[in-house]
Amino acid sequence: MPRIQLRITGDRDVFEDVLNAIHGVDRIERVEEIDDFMNDFRDDSSSQNLSDDMSSKTYTLEVEVPNEKIGERVREIAEETAGTREAAIEFVNPDENEI
């Protein structure tokens, strides 16, 4: 069964909008928010004195679909919804997270 992971950078409300839009797609097997271990990671010392609430949060969502056709529809809906809210969205290969 195909699995799609996506990251949304923005407010929690934006994430909830994308989540709800995906739930509206017929034949979705599973939709689940997953922990993103990179969420609290800072990549350089230039931002170490900045408050954490100055930037958007990143939320990760995992979706199981019955086939690639439904998966493509999920991607379209997620991109469209995030785009209308001016949020960044990234599709992640689930195998990239494995160590």
MOBEL-V669779 format. One line per field, one symbol per residue. burial: 1 if it has 16 or more other C-alpha atoms within 10 Angstrom, else 0. A space follows every 50 residues. Layout:
burial->???
//
This chain:
burial->00111111110001100110111000010010000000000000000000 0000001111111110000110011011101100101010000000000
//
